């Protein structure tokens, strides 16, 4: 039967309407004026896609990322058991160790690319998902830039599955065609499975697995599945059907009584394999372990049983659900008119109500012009329609709620969404985001909230109230990057730091915005707050504070929260102490800067009064202050001594015979880690470095009761440098950012073995730097080992092959991580004396005097990667070098996904006094490092090009030789 024959096609439709669609109401696909969209929810039987060769490759190269599998699994089982045994006694504040229970072990590192084909032609652009790690936690929503009403009967989505763990020439694993209309001309709805056709290799060429059941003809979707596949499809579709979607607590907000009942049933029977403990899983919505319902357990066991019967891999796709069946129909027939006489309006949810049929489109209802035209359909030219929308007053809330985005405006909005939050919007973009605020709210559009904030008429109570009440409050996902932006100078309510919104008096709206941000902050853990505490202290300067009143909402929140935790208390105290330091002020210091310094000093006094309620923490802070003052006295005395050798002798004399021998006989808490307590030094290991500021290195003895907090291999000692007369705030910021990036990567199950040594500026002219023991510069290693870094690794591995491979794995991991973060942060002045390797093989960087693209060397390479570093990996083209490249791309992908929070953390530091941050153009360059306008594939190529350029850079080789020559003649 030919589908091109209009007569045959009409008869098929008539038969389908009469026989296969018994319900009274249905929809035409041509009436659905929304974008084609699907959600990828799960991958079933993933490992069957991998040959033994590929499995071995992944095991050899990526197993080091998952070192703690058994330990964490054991902890998770322990917490679940505790919950089962003490469920009624555990307080809500405990939260059942979410960080353990919510940890999903990665099964793979893959992503999908989706391409839409209509009438045999690909419709650009293609869509790419995020990097995926676990088959049970995907939920990747894909929206194509093409509408349902414009589909042809043979339309399909080509889904390609790529692996980030495999070489670039073998990373395409499988493909599948997802036809949007089935054999009965019905549009797909609900969840269905599709077989992933494995890609095979012949002579390094990719060939899709031949499969007689894989049809290229349209209308043959069911034939792609064998009998087992159809059973799985039916099982999944019925399990996630209406019963599931309409039952809010289907997965079980199980009462404590039911848990106790299950527990007693389990305890009453003999313990054996036939009597396993009750089945729990961690529910992220309720943030607690939840008992599985019997239907869930039956579903899991049935699905597992079916999957054991097949070697196929399937992807689970969730299509949008409509109230009724949607059929392929482009024009209205006589039969169609009869059926649609009393139709429902197309809708995605809510109560069903009978309404006269009309086309569901992006129409805009005008209460004056089109009062009676409720079936009005816009047919204007897109440009004219845009002009009409932009020229509306938009003061009417009803009008704004009815506006729908068209493709032209959507493309403009997407372009602006890729810009930094702090960029001033053009007037046309301000109107665009304000016009479509409700549409963006409905879609929970990522990155849109801050752009809508920028389009609000701040100072106008009506505009402010509508945004705060109708947009901000119901916004579903407020991320940490949004919170930081709300607290930035853009929304300053302090006249010492004028905001860029032009508001100078009526700060009511901005105050409420900042209070909302603080309310959201209160839901974050202490560990999360500690990562951004430096920025939050800077945000205080934008609060409504003065010398007469320093008790702003942010100050009250920070002082109360920090006073309850020793790590937060210590960090907050030293950050405030640094801001209240007047040592760098002179006659040229502005009146405003002097006033804010005095304000910080008052806040410090208020904080010290507040922590008196917790005497233990107050005592630790005072002890740290005394410790720092003792080191200042020693450094001040050394500054009066000439020559480094004389300084070293005087240092030992001061330590061993100083006044009351304070360092030897007094217990002190270390400011860089207040959990560590030290008493006494190893004076022969204490020394003064040959440097302009003559920093002093101390080796302290750690007390027995605090050794467990020492993360170094030798837990008996803590080695610290105290720098006097040196501003460490920039180093402190960069190391904070590297530490934060490390946490972002670890959250995605990627461990790059960063050596995030601690740095703390205790004033604007002194501070602490944690000393990393058993480490050497690459400059020294090259000099000692005849330019062969690999020879150094062989020596520290005692020529043990397994140990050597382990250390080289650590080298490649750490090298890839630092290459990416130093590129993003624009770390300059990279030479072989500020690249170091420790005895575990981990590479790390020191000395961050040049950041955000500044560099004293001409034409520096994008990434510091010298020839010898690459040779240690086996050289370009080697297996280890390919692994290194892949790890760089992986890290770059994850950090690109978090670009906004990284940029906004720097944006909050613009008034901190760090010179490189005063220029907003430097922050724009930082944002450009993430190439937000590129897709994932283009970004991968971009990173690989930077690596290639860096390795081949001739100027870098010349400058390195020049630097070595200068060191020789020092």
SULWOSUL-V238448 format. One record per residue. N is the residue number from 1. PSI is psi in radians with two decimals (999 if undefined). BURIAL is 1 if it has 16 or more other ideal C-beta (glycine too) atoms within 10 Angstrom, else 0. Layout:
n: <N:N>
psi: <PSI:PSI>
burial: <BURIAL:BURIAL>
This chain:
n: <1:2:3:4:5:6:7:8:9:10:11:12:13:14:15:16:17:18:19:20:21:22:23:24:25:26:27:28:29:30:31:32:33:34:35:36:37:38:39:40:41:42:43:44:45:46:47:48:49:50:51:52:53:54:55:56:57:58:59:60:61:62:63:64:65:66:67:68:69:70:71:72:73:74:75:76:77:78:79:80:81:82:83:84:85:86:87:88:89:90:91:92:93:94:95:96:97:98:99:100:101:102:103:104:105:106:107:108:109:110:111:112:113:114:115:116:117:118:119:120:121:122:123:124:125:126:127:128:129:130:131:132:133:134:135:136:137:138:139:140:141:142:143:144:145:146:147:148:149:150:151:152:153:154:155:156:157:158:159:160:161:162:163:164:165:166:167:168:169:170:171:172:173:174:175:176:177:178:179:180:181:182:183:184:185:186:187:188:189:190:191:192:193:194:195:196:197:198:199:200:201:202:203:204:205:206:207:208:209:210:211:212:213:214:215:216:217:218:219:220:221:222:223:224:225:226:227:228:229:230:231:232:233:234:235:236:237:238:239:240:241:242:243:244:245:246:247:248:249:250:251:252:253:254:255:256:257:258:259:260:261:262:263:264:265:266:267:268:269:270:271:272:273:274:275:276:277:278:279:280:281:282:283:284:285:286:287:288:289:290:291:292:293:294:295:296:297:298:299:300:301:302:303:304:305:306:307:308:309:310:311:312:313:314:315:316:317:318:319:320:321:322:323:324:325:326:327:328:329:330:331:332:333:334:335:336:337:338:339:340:341:342:343:344:345:346:347:348:349:350:351:352:353:354:355:356:357:358:359:360:361:362:363:364:365:366:367:368:369:370:371:372:373:374:375:376:377:378:379:380:381:382:383:384:385:386:387:388:389:390:391:392:393:394:395:396:397:398:399:400:401:402:403:404:405:406:407:408:409:410:411:412:413:414:415:416:417:418:419:420:421:422:423:424:425:426:427:428:429:430:431:432:433:434:435:436:437:438:439:440:441:442:443:444:445:446:447:448:449:450:451:452:453:454:455:456:457:458:459:460:461:462:463:464:465:466:467:468:469:470:471:472:473:474:475:476:477:478:479:480:481:482:483:484:485:486:487:488:489:490:491:492:493:494:495:496:497:498:499:500:501:502:503:504:505:506:507:508:509:510:511:512:513:514:515:516:517:518:519:520:521:522:523:524:525:526:527:528:529:530:531:532:533:534:535:536:537:538:539:540:541:542:543:544:545:546:547:548:549:550:551:552:553:554:555:556:557:558:559:560:561:562:563:564:565:566:567:568:569:570:571:572:573:574:575:576:577:578:579:580:581:582:583:584:585:586:587:588:589:590:591:592:593:594:595:596:597:598:599:600:601:602:603:604:605:606:607:608:609:610:611:612:613:614:615:616:617:618:619:620:621:622:623:624:625:626:627:628:629:630:631:632:633:634:635:636:637:638:639:640:641:642:643:644:645:646:647:648:649:650:651:652:653:654:655:656:657:658:659:660:661:662:663:664:665:666:667:668:669:670:671:672:673:674:675:676:677:678:679:680:681:682:683:684:685:686:687:688:689:690:691:692:693:694:695:696:697:698:699:700:701:702:703:704:705:706:707:708:709:710:711:712:713:714:715:716:717:718:719:720:721:722:723:724:725:726:727:728:729:730:731:732:733:734:735:736:737:738:739:740:741:742:743:744:745:746:747:748:749:750:751:752:753:754:755:756:757:758:759:760:761:762:763:764:765:766:767:768:769:770:771:772:773:774:775:776:777:778:779:780:781:782:783:784:785:786:787:788:789:790:791:792:793:794:795:796:797:798:799:800:801:802:803:804:805:806:807:808:809:810:811:812:813:814:815:816:817:818:819:820:821:822:823:824:825:826:827:828:829:830:831:832:833:834:835:836:837:838:839:840:841:842:843:844:845:846:847:848:849:850:851:852:853:854:855:856:857:858:859:860:861:862:863:864:865:866:867:868:869:870:871:872:873:874:875:876:877:878:879:880:881:882:883:884:885:886:887:888:889:890:891:892:893:894:895:896:897:898:899:900:901:902:903:904:905:906:907:908:909:910:911:912:913:914:915:916:917:918:919:920:921:922:923:924:925:926:927:928:929:930:931:932:933:934:935:936:937:938:939:940:941:942:943:944:945:946:947:948:949:950:951:952:953:954:955:956:957:958:959:960:961:962:963:964:965:966:967:968:969:970>
psi: <2.16:2.22:-0.20:-0.24:2.00:-0.63:-0.80:-0.72:-0.71:-0.70:-0.64:-0.80:-0.75:-0.75:-0.72:-0.71:-0.74:-0.65:-0.65:-0.17:1.37:-0.36:2.84:-0.54:2.50:3.06:2.64:2.52:-0.48:-0.11:-0.09:1.81:0.85:2.89:2.55:2.29:2.61:2.85:2.17:2.05:-0.45:2.68:2.24:2.32:0.79:-0.74:-0.35:-0.23:-0.36:2.28:2.93:-0.63:-0.78:-0.65:-0.76:-0.69:-0.80:-0.73:-0.74:-0.66:-0.37:-0.01:-0.42:-0.32:-0.31:0.88:-0.43:0.42:-0.94:-0.71:-0.82:-0.63:-0.73:-0.71:-0.69:-0.78:-0.64:-0.74:-0.71:-0.74:-0.72:-0.71:-0.71:-0.66:-0.50:0.56:-0.63:-0.21:-0.29:2.25:2.76:-0.48:-0.47:-0.68:0.32:0.58:1.09:-0.68:-0.49:-0.88:-0.55:0.03:2.06:2.17:2.34:2.32:-0.40:3.05:1.61:2.91:2.79:2.56:2.23:2.28:2.25:2.27:2.18:2.21:0.64:0.01:2.44:2.34:1.96:2.77:2.79:2.80:2.51:2.35:3.05:3.00:2.24:2.51:-0.36:2.30:-0.39:0.06:1.01:-1.33:1.01:1.97:2.27:2.17:2.10:2.68:0.94:2.46:2.68:-0.67:-0.33:0.09:2.64:2.96:-0.40:0.28:2.43:2.82:2.17:2.04:2.16:2.30:2.12:2.58:2.34:-0.11:-0.11:2.79:2.70:-0.51:-0.09:0.37:-0.19:1.96:-0.74:2.84:2.82:2.64:2.23:1.72:2.33:-0.40:2.42:-2.98:-0.45:0.25:0.36:2.44:2.37:2.36:2.69:-2.83:2.38:2.77:2.65:2.40:2.31:2.08:2.07:2.47:2.26:2.87:2.30:2.04:0.74:0.21:2.45:2.32:2.22:2.44:2.24:2.39:2.02:-0.39:-0.18:1.87:2.57:-0.12:2.68:2.91:0.42:0.57:-0.77:-0.54:-0.19:-0.24:2.37:-3.03:-0.68:-0.75:-0.71:-0.63:-0.76:-0.75:-0.80:-0.71:-0.85:-0.76:-0.68:-0.64:-0.70:0.50:-2.69:-0.62:-0.73:-0.83:-0.47:-0.15:1.88:-0.69:0.61:-0.70:-0.10:1.69:1.31:2.33:2.76:-0.55:-0.74:-0.66:-0.78:-0.67:-0.83:-0.71:-0.78:-0.67:-0.73:-0.74:-0.46:-0.29:2.71:2.47:2.15:3.09:-0.48:-0.10:1.19:2.78:2.79:2.55:2.03:2.77:2.76:2.04:2.05:-0.46:-0.75:-0.12:0.83:2.82:2.43:2.40:2.29:2.40:2.80:-0.61:-0.63:-0.78:-0.69:-0.72:-0.82:-0.81:-0.69:-0.75:-0.76:-0.70:-0.73:-0.70:-0.51:-0.32:-0.11:2.64:0.07:2.69:2.38:2.64:2.35:2.15:2.32:2.00:2.71:2.55:2.34:2.93:-0.56:3.07:2.46:2.14:2.77:1.99:2.10:-0.46:2.79:2.17:2.98:-0.82:-0.69:-0.72:-0.67:-0.81:-0.61:0.30:-0.79:1.17:2.86:2.65:2.48:2.32:2.78:-0.08:-3.04:-3.11:2.45:2.27:2.45:2.29:2.71:2.54:2.37:2.79:2.31:1.84:-3.04:0.66:2.69:2.09:2.11:2.00:-0.30:-0.93:-0.71:0.71:-0.69:-0.02:1.25:-0.19:0.41:2.33:2.18:2.24:0.25:2.86:2.40:-0.67:-0.76:-0.68:-0.71:-0.77:-0.70:-0.74:-0.78:-0.44:-0.01:2.70:-0.54:0.30:-0.33:2.03:-0.60:-0.73:-0.80:-0.64:-0.43:-0.21:2.36:2.51:2.39:2.88:-0.62:-0.85:-0.58:-0.74:-0.67:-0.73:-0.75:-0.64:-0.73:-0.58:-0.46:-0.07:2.78:2.67:-0.63:-0.07:2.31:2.20:2.51:2.77:-0.66:-0.62:-0.57:-0.81:-0.66:-0.86:-0.62:-0.60:-0.69:0.41:-0.68:-0.57:-0.71:-0.62:-0.78:-0.69:-0.11:0.81:2.12:2.46:-0.02:-0.46:-0.81:-0.56:-0.63:-0.67:-0.70:-0.30:-0.08:2.50:1.45:2.37:-0.31:1.88:-0.68:-0.81:-0.74:-0.83:-0.67:-0.75:-0.86:-0.69:-0.79:-0.34:-0.98:-0.85:-0.79:-0.01:2.24:-0.85:1.77:1.92:2.95:-0.55:-0.61:-0.72:-0.79:-0.68:-0.65:-0.48:0.08:-3.14:-0.42:-0.56:0.71:2.40:0.34:2.13:-0.28:-0.43:1.46:2.39:2.90:0.16:-0.03:0.16:2.18:-0.25:-1.01:1.55:0.16:-0.81:-0.76:-0.59:-0.73:-0.65:-0.78:-0.65:-0.65:-0.73:-0.72:-0.66:-0.72:-0.61:-0.59:-0.34:-0.08:2.65:2.90:-0.66:-0.74:-0.69:-0.63:-0.55:-0.56:0.21:-0.64:-0.73:-0.64:-0.61:-0.66:-0.60:-0.32:-0.61:-0.29:0.08:2.94:1.37:2.75:3.10:-0.44:-0.49:1.96:0.05:1.26:2.87:-0.70:-0.72:-0.77:-0.73:-0.83:-0.76:-0.68:-0.79:-0.75:-0.52:-0.14:-0.06:2.26:-0.67:-0.80:-0.72:-0.83:-0.82:-0.79:-0.76:-0.84:-0.57:-0.75:-0.71:-0.72:-0.73:-0.42:0.03:2.30:0.19:-0.44:0.05:2.53:-2.96:-0.40:-0.17:2.31:2.80:-0.66:-0.74:-0.69:-0.68:-0.76:-0.55:-0.72:-0.66:-0.77:-0.62:-0.68:-0.72:-0.67:-0.75:-0.75:-0.69:-0.76:-0.61:-0.66:-0.72:-0.08:-0.39:-0.45:1.59:-0.58:-0.83:-0.72:-0.71:-0.69:-0.77:-0.79:-0.68:-0.76:-0.73:-0.77:-0.68:-0.82:-0.71:-0.61:-0.71:-0.57:-0.72:-0.77:-0.82:-0.64:-0.70:-0.67:-0.54:-0.31:-0.02:2.36:2.67:2.45:-0.72:-0.71:-0.62:-0.70:-0.76:-0.77:-0.61:-0.86:-0.61:-0.74:-0.64:-0.79:-0.55:0.28:3.01:2.09:0.12:0.89:-0.85:-0.47:-0.51:-0.11:2.42:2.27:2.60:2.42:2.18:-0.55:-0.28:1.64:-0.09:-0.36:2.33:2.34:2.70:1.96:2.84:2.87:1.63:-0.60:-0.35:-0.22:2.40:2.93:2.24:2.61:1.63:2.89:-0.70:-0.04:1.06:2.63:2.29:2.23:2.50:1.89:2.60:2.23:2.33:2.69:-0.66:-0.20:0.11:-0.52:-0.34:-0.09:2.02:-0.04:2.78:-0.73:1.66:-0.16:-0.34:2.66:2.12:2.20:2.47:2.35:2.08:2.20:2.25:0.33:2.32:1.95:0.13:-0.64:-0.77:-0.71:-0.76:-0.81:-0.72:-0.57:-0.76:-0.70:-0.73:-0.71:-0.74:-0.67:-0.72:-0.64:-0.73:-0.72:-0.56:-0.41:0.35:0.52:1.97:1.95:0.21:0.83:2.49:1.48:1.28:2.62:2.47:2.34:2.09:2.00:-0.15:-3.02:0.04:0.23:2.91:3.11:2.53:2.17:2.30:2.25:1.93:2.87:0.81:2.66:2.67:2.67:-0.51:-0.83:-0.68:-0.77:-0.69:-0.66:-0.43:0.53:0.83:0.27:1.70:-0.57:-0.58:-0.64:-0.73:-0.65:-0.65:-0.80:-0.17:0.03:0.60:0.38:2.10:-0.78:-0.74:-0.66:-0.81:-0.67:-0.76:-0.63:-0.59:-0.76:-0.67:-0.84:-0.74:-0.98:-0.65:-0.76:-0.78:-0.83:-0.58:-0.74:-0.83:-0.63:-0.53:-0.83:-0.79:-0.05:0.72:2.16:-3.11:0.79:2.04:3.05:-0.09:-0.20:0.36:2.19:2.77:2.30:3.14:-0.04:0.01:0.02:2.28:2.52:2.81:2.62:2.94:1.69:1.00:-0.36:2.15:2.96:0.72:-0.15:2.40:2.31:-0.30:2.53:2.47:0.99:2.60:2.73:-0.61:2.41:1.85:1.60:2.91:-0.73:-0.59:-0.68:-0.69:-0.57:-0.46:-0.16:0.01:2.83:2.41:-0.21:2.87:-0.74:-0.64:-0.66:-0.70:-0.74:-0.81:-0.76:-0.71:-0.63:-0.79:-0.76:-0.85:-0.73:-0.70:-0.87:-0.76:-0.54:-0.66:-0.33:0.43:-0.70:-0.73:-0.63:-0.81:-0.74:-0.50:-0.68:-0.65:-0.61:-0.20:0.16:-0.40:0.33:-0.27:-0.03:2.07:-0.76:-0.29:-0.10:-0.44:1.98:-0.39:-0.55:-0.62:-0.56:-0.70:-0.66:-0.78:-0.66:-0.41:-0.40:0.04:1.11:-0.36:-0.17:2.68:-3.13:-0.73:-0.75:-0.65:-0.66:-0.80:-0.69:-0.80:-0.73:-0.64:-0.69:-0.69:-0.78:-0.76:-0.67:-0.71:-0.62:0.05:2.03:-0.66:-0.66:-0.69:-0.77:-0.78:-0.57:-0.72:-0.64:-0.71:-0.74:-0.71:-0.71:-0.67:-0.61:-0.67:0.19:999>
burial: <0:0:0:0:0:0:0:0:1:0:0:1:1:0:0:1:1:0:0:0:1:0:0:0:1:1:1:1:1:1:1:1:1:1:1:1:0:1:1:1:1:1:1:1:1:1:0:1:1:1:0:0:0:1:0:0:1:1:0:0:1:1:0:0:1:0:0:0:0:0:0:1:0:0:1:1:0:0:1:1:0:1:1:1:0:0:1:0:0:1:0:0:0:0:0:1:0:0:0:1:1:0:1:0:0:1:1:1:1:1:1:1:1:1:1:1:1:1:0:0:0:0:1:0:0:1:1:1:1:0:1:1:1:0:1:0:0:1:0:1:0:1:0:1:1:1:1:1:1:1:1:1:1:1:1:1:1:0:1:1:1:1:1:1:1:1:0:0:0:1:1:1:1:1:1:1:1:1:1:1:1:1:0:1:1:1:1:1:1:1:1:1:1:1:1:1:1:1:1:0:0:0:0:0:0:0:0:0:0:0:0:0:0:1:0:0:0:1:1:0:1:1:0:1:1:0:0:1:1:0:1:1:1:0:0:1:0:0:1:1:0:0:0:0:0:0:0:0:0:0:1:1:0:1:0:0:0:0:1:0:0:1:1:0:0:0:0:0:0:0:0:0:0:0:0:0:0:1:0:1:0:1:1:0:0:0:0:1:1:1:1:1:1:0:0:1:0:0:1:0:0:0:1:0:0:1:1:0:0:1:0:1:1:1:1:1:1:1:1:1:0:1:1:1:1:1:1:1:1:0:0:0:0:0:0:1:0:0:1:1:0:0:1:1:1:1:0:0:0:0:0:0:0:0:0:0:1:1:1:1:1:1:1:1:0:0:0:0:0:0:0:0:0:0:0:1:0:0:0:0:0:0:0:0:1:1:0:0:1:0:0:0:0:1:0:0:0:0:1:1:0:1:1:1:1:1:0:0:1:1:0:1:1:0:0:1:1:0:1:1:1:1:0:0:1:0:0:0:1:1:1:1:1:1:1:1:1:1:1:1:1:0:0:0:1:0:1:1:1:1:1:1:1:1:1:1:1:1:1:0:0:0:1:1:0:1:1:1:0:1:1:1:0:0:1:0:0:1:1:1:1:1:1:1:1:1:1:1:1:1:1:1:1:1:0:1:0:0:1:0:1:0:1:0:0:0:1:1:1:1:1:1:1:1:1:1:1:1:0:0:1:0:0:0:0:0:0:0:1:1:1:1:1:1:1:1:1:1:1:1:1:1:1:1:1:0:0:0:0:1:0:1:0:1:1:0:1:1:1:0:1:1:1:0:1:1:1:1:1:1:1:1:1:1:1:1:1:1:1:1:1:0:0:0:0:0:0:0:0:0:0:0:0:0:0:1:1:0:1:1:1:1:1:1:0:0:1:1:0:1:1:0:0:0:0:0:1:1:0:1:1:0:1:1:1:0:1:1:0:1:1:1:0:1:1:0:0:1:0:0:1:0:0:0:0:0:1:1:0:1:1:0:0:1:1:0:0:1:0:0:0:1:1:0:0:0:0:1:1:1:1:1:1:1:0:1:1:1:0:1:1:0:1:0:0:1:1:1:0:0:0:0:0:1:1:1:1:1:1:1:0:1:1:0:0:1:0:0:0:1:0:0:0:0:0:0:1:1:1:1:1:1:1:1:0:1:1:1:1:1:1:1:1:1:1:1:1:1:0:1:1:1:0:1:1:0:0:1:1:1:1:1:1:1:1:0:1:1:1:1:1:1:1:1:1:1:1:1:1:1:1:0:0:0:1:0:1:1:1:0:1:1:0:0:1:0:0:0:1:1:0:1:1:1:0:1:1:0:0:0:0:0:0:1:1:0:1:1:1:1:1:1:1:1:1:1:1:1:1:1:1:1:1:1:1:1:1:1:1:1:1:1:0:1:1:1:1:1:0:1:1:1:1:1:1:1:0:1:0:1:1:1:1:1:0:0:1:0:0:1:1:1:1:1:1:1:1:1:1:1:1:1:1:1:0:0:0:0:0:1:1:1:1:1:1:1:1:1:1:1:1:1:1:1:1:1:0:1:1:1:1:1:1:1:1:1:1:1:1:1:1:1:1:1:0:1:1:0:0:0:0:1:1:0:0:1:1:0:1:1:1:1:0:0:0:1:0:0:1:1:0:0:1:1:0:1:1:0:0:1:1:0:1:0:0:1:0:0:1:1:0:0:1:0:0:0:0:0:0:0>
